[in-house]
């Protein structure tokens, strides 16, 4: 079982905490994480390419030339795919789905694997709580400076409007609730700051 120091927002140690090994103590499995991440990323793709099939192009309604006697292959419509200005067969459609099936257990395990990797890499800081008296970017930057983090993903266990609004003008910094954190956010963040309430909820939900 991993033990981590819990600090306050001034970065002074206030206690220690044992982390659930089922969430923060898994061995690395990069291949599994990549498969889940790729599936989730593909699901975000939107089908934006669209071609017209034979039923959508203009023209047709009249046979291009008579059936016999021309020496050419018989044709029934100018909208056929082989004709100039004809439709396209089997082309991309705007409703194309790139989603692949990933079940809940796989997503949960991938999240635990990434959290475990973040902890091993020394990216995780657990704070007892973060409070700001008012909505001020300056106050938020002071807290980040105390925690020795220029950028970070901050995960809260409950809503904190002052903190969320104060962080909006700080580049490459994101404040989310425990249920909103994603694998993408964890992987791209250089620091992950968790409140104790967020750790409690993550361990309850993922273990």
N, C-alpha and C positions, 0 to 999 in steps of 0.2 A: 504493500500500500504506500502510495506516494504522500509525502508530507510537504506542505508549502507554507511559507510565511504569509500572514495576513497583515497588510499595512493599512494605515489611514490615508486620507487624501494628501497629507503632508509627507507621505512616504516613510512614516515611522512605524516600525513593527509593533503590532498590538497583541498578536496571538499567532498560533500555528493551527493548521487544519489538515486532517487526513482526507485525501481525495479518494473517491470511489474508483478502485482499479478497473471496474467494468467499463468506466467511461474515460478515465485518464491514464490507464495503465496497460493499454493494449500494445502488442508488438506491431511494428510497421508492416504495412501491406500496400505498397505503392501501386501495384497492378490493380487491386480491387478498388482503391480510391480513384484511380484514373478512369476505370470503367464507369463507375457511378457518376463521377464529375462530367465525363463526356456525354453520358445519357441525359443528365440534367441540363447541360449546356445546349444540346441538340433540341431539347424540348422548347427552348426559348426562341428557336429560329422561326421566322415567319415566311410562308411561301409568298414571295413577291414577284417571281417570274411567271409570265403567262403568255401562251401562244394561242392562236385561234385554230380550232379544228375545222373540219369540212362543213359543219353545220353553222359556223359563225362567220365565215368569209362571205364577201359579197359576190354576186354573179350566180351562175347556174340557172336551172330552170329550162334550159334549152340545150339540146344535144350539140356539141361543138361542130361536128360534121357528120355526114351520113355514115351508116354502119359499114357499107361495103363499097368497094370500087376505088378507094383513094390510095390504097397501098400502105396506109398507116394503121397502127394498132387502134382497135375500136375504143372509143371514149364515150362516157355517158354524161359527164358534167365537167365544167371548167373549174369546179371547186375541188376536184380530186387532188390528192397530195402531190402527184407527179406533174400536175399542170402548173404553168406559171401563174402566180397569184393564188394558188390553191391553198387549202388548209394544211396543217401539220399534224401528222399522226404521232401519238404517244409523246407529245412535248410536255414541258412543265406546265402545271396548273397552279393557280394562286392558292388553292386549298390543300396543297401538298403538306403532309404532316411528317416531321422528322423525329417524332417522339418514339422512344423505345421504352419498354416496360421495366421499371425498377420498383420493387415492392418496398413496403415500409421497413422491413427488417434490414434490407440492404442499405437503405438511406440512413437508418439509425446507426448501423455498424460503421459506415463510412464517416459519419459525423464523429463518432467516438475515436476512430483511428486518427482523424485529423486533429482532434483535441489532444490526443496522446502525443502526437508528433510535435504539436506546438509546445506542450509542456516540456518534452525532452530537449527541444531547441532553446529553451529559456525565454520563450516569447510571452509566457503567461504571467500576469500579475493579478493577485486577488486583493481587492480593496474591501474593507468592511462596509463602507458606504461613501457615496460622493454627493455632496450637497452644495448648491450655490444659492446665496441669499437673493440674487436677482439675475435677470437675463442679461449677462454681459460677456462678450467674447473675451475681454481681458481677464475676467475671473476664471473662465475655462482654461485659458492659456496658462495661467498661473498654476492651476492644478496639474496640467500636463507637464509643465516644467518641473514641478515637485516630484512627479512620478518618473521623470527622466524619459519622457516619450514625446518626440516631435510629432509623430502621427500614430494613430492607434485605432483599433476596433474596440469600442467600449460596449459591453453587454450588461444590461440592467435586468433586475428581477421584477421591477415595477416601473411604471411611467414616471418620468421626471422632466416636466416641461422646461424648466429653467436650463437644465443640462442639455437637453435636445436642441433647444433654440440657440443656446450660446455656442454650440459646436458647429453651426451651419457655415460659418465663414472661415473655418479652419480647414485648409486643403488636406485631402487624403486621410480624413478622420471621419469616422462614422459611429453613431450611437444607435443601438438597436435593443429591443427586448429579447429575452432568452428564446422566445418562440420564433423570432425573425432572423436569427443568425443562420448563415448559409455556409456551405463548404467553400464556396468561392471567396466569401469575405474572410474566412479564416486563413485560406491559403495565400491571399495577396497581402494580408496585413503583416507588418513587421512586429507589431506589438498587439497583444490581446489582453485587455483589462476587464476582469470579471468582478462584479460585486458579489458579496457572499450570498445574497438573495438569488442572484443569477446562477451561481454554482449549485445551490440547493435545488432549484427548479430543473437545471440541466441534468443533474444526477437522478432526480426523480423521474424525469421524462425518458431518459436514454438508457437507464440501467434495467 
